[in-house]
């Protein structure tokens, strides 16, 4: 076992990781980040998606020891109940979830997409979310939510520029 330290949602956390332990298992079992979901365990479903140093990754395919010193963002770190992230608001408003199991990973993938491509078209959204599987909603409402969040984010940026 080795002690590792990483920044989870802007807070530094320390825990003990075994060689071969996935980041997913470390986050869920050692640090109690249960918003990161255990899906297929093979990198096919995207339920375990987190951002590591600004890049979306499948935490089931990444070793915990590889995350030493990394900055990790989970869906829980995007916003709060009182101040939700535009993606969280859009997913609720557009009904882009049913059971909610895929939603944390889907939102993180959407965040990574919008960070890279602030105004994506439909094809870019589909490519950006292609590593995430939803068995309940289909993808139309999810695509609509990402588009809505994109529009909302650009409006907020425009408002900030006008105030400056």
N, C-alpha and C positions, 0 to 999 in steps of 0.2 A: 504494500500500500504506500501511496505517496500523497502527501498533502498538497493540494493545489488551491490557487487563489484566482478568482475571476470576477469580473464585474457583471452582475446580473441586474438588468433594468436600472442601471446607474448606481447600484449599491455593491460595494465589494463584499464578496462572500468567500469563505474558505471551507473546504471539506476534504475528505479522504477518498481517493480514487484507487481502484485496483487496476493493474495492467490489463488491458483488454476490455475494460468497462467502457460502455458507450457514453457519450455525453448525455443522451436521452436518459439512461438509467441513473447517471450521476445527478442530473437536474431533478428528476422525479424523486428518487429514493434518498439521496444525501441532502439535497437543498429544498425539498418539498415544493418544487415548481410543477405542480400537477396540471397547470394549464398547457404544458407541453404533453401532447397525447401520444400514447403507445399505439401505433397502428400495425402495419405489416412487418416492421423490423428489417425490411430489405431495401428501403429507399424508394418504394414504388408509390406510396399513397400520399406523402407529404403531411400527414397529421402531426409529425414531430418537428416541423420546420421552425427554426429559430434564425435570427440574424447573428452572425459571428463577425465582429469587426466590419459591419456594414454589408455583409454578403449573406444571402439566404442559403441555409444548408439543411440537410436532413440530419438531425442530431442522432438518429439511429445508426448512421454510417460514419460518424466522427467519434474518435476516442476521446474520453474525458481528458486524458493527459495532453492531447493536442490543444486543448482550450486554455491551458495555463496562461494566465495574464490577459486573456481575451475579453473583449467587451461583447456580452451576449444580450440580445433583446428578445423577449418573449411577448406574446400578445398582452400579457398583464402589464407590461411596461409601456404600452402605447398611450394609454389614457386612463382616466379615473371615471367613476360613476358620475361625478359632478362636472368633469371636464373631459368628455370622451374625445378620442381621436376622430377625425373626419371619416376614416374607414369604418370605425366601430359604429358611428352614427348612421352611415350609409347602409351597412349590412342590416341594421335593425329596420330602418325606414323602408328598404326595398324587400324585406323578407328574404334575405339571402342565406338563410339557414333554417334547418328544421330541427334535427337532433342536436346540432351544435358541435358534434365531435370533430369535424374537419375544420371548423371555423377558426380556431386559433392559428393553425398552420396556414390556412388560406389567407387570413388577414396579414400575416407576416410576409407571405409571398407577394401579396398585393402591395404592401409597403415597400418592399425591395424594388418592385416594378416601378412604382410611382417615384421613388427616390432617383431612379435611373432615367425614367421616361415620364415626366410630369403630366403630359396630355396624351396618353396612349390611345391608339385606335383599337377597334375590336380584335383584329388579328394580333396586335401586340399584347393585349390583355390575355387572349387565349394562350399565346406562347408563354407569357409570364406566369400563368397559373397552371401550365401543363403538367407540372410535377405534383399537383394536388388533386386528389380524387374526392368527389362528393357523391355519395350514393343516395341522398335524399332529395335534394332540391333541383337537380339538373343545374345547368350553368348560366342560364339566361339572367336570373335575378342576381347572381354573383357578378356577372359582367356589368349589369346595370349599376350595382353598388360601387364597383371600382370606378366606373365612369362618373358617377355622381360624386364620389370622394375626390376624384381628380378635378372636377369642376369646382367643388367647394374649396379645395386647397388653393387653387389658382385665384379664386375670389378673395380668400383671406390674405394671400400675398399682395394682391392689388390694393386691398384696404390698408395694409401696413404701409405700402409705398406712398399712398395718398396722405397718410398721417405724418410721414417723415419729412 
